[in-house]
Amino acid sequence: MKETSLYLWHHRGGRVGVLLLLAMVFVAVFAPLIAPYEPNAQISGSELQGMSLTHWFGTDFLGRDILSRTIYGARVSLFAGALAVILGAALGIFMGITAGYMGGWVDSTMMRLSDAISAFPAILLGAAIVAVLGPGFVQVAIAIAIAQSPLFARLARALAISEARLEYIEAAESMGASKASIILRHILPNAAGPLAVQASLSVGIAILLEAGLSFLGLGVQPPTPSWGQMLADSLRFIDFIPAYAIFPGLALTVVLVGVNLLADAMRDRVDPQHQNLGGGE
């Protein structure tokens, strides 16, 4: 872990990604201390004001400070993205490694289920699941997790099939190790690197899906601030209050750039063949 952290810091893209994400995490965690106003405070007579010294990013149609709502929106996007990836990785890795190692009807059943999930576009599947479960933070995270689980399932299955053919697995089996023990103690640790890269990539996808669902009104419900919901609300006023859309969109862009840079650096760590392209020092 320490060597990986040092590698990411010495990788140019990885260092920038780490700094961007740390900055956004800091903003999310310390939002009550950073935000100049309460995110849901409606200031009468201040509706749809432009950028000023009082309201740096302006105000929305209810007189709420856009800067404060953008800062608090980081909590929803980052935490929902992280929770969705954790749940999706757990489900997908379980399906994939079990299918790859067990083979037979288990493999066929798990992969057909994964194919069925993959048959639907992620945003449509997420919308359908939220429609059944109802809108909300946890519901959105579960919907995104289910939509992303096939990505982990396919990768985990391929890694499990590759590892299961190696001699040390046969040795463990000959010594009477159980299948669960082999999966947890041997296959999963050796597959951790590529799966970590997939997880870092999936965070960006999950954050984008959360923003998309919130944009459609299926994500975290008002008055809780969400970047996607703010972008949806800004469409009616974008001609004369462009800051209403620019700053939530810019915050979302910063997070996605940071996640992608970090994912590229982690890919270079796992696969040295990409190092020259990835900008490692």
GIZICOR-V148332 format. One line per field, one symbol per residue. psi: psi as a letter, one per 40 degrees, with the letter a starting at -180 (. if undefined). A space follows every 10 residues. Layout:
psi=???
This chain:
psi=ddddddddde hddddddddd dddddddddf ddddhdihde hhhheehfia hiddgdeaia eeeihddddd dddddddddd dddddddddd dddddddddd ddaadddddd dddddddeeh iddddddddd dddiiidddd dddddddedd dddddddddd dddeeidddd ddddeeiidd ddddddddde edcddddddd dddddddddd dddddeeeah iiehhhdddd dddedeedde gddddddddd dddddddddd dddddddddd gededddefi .
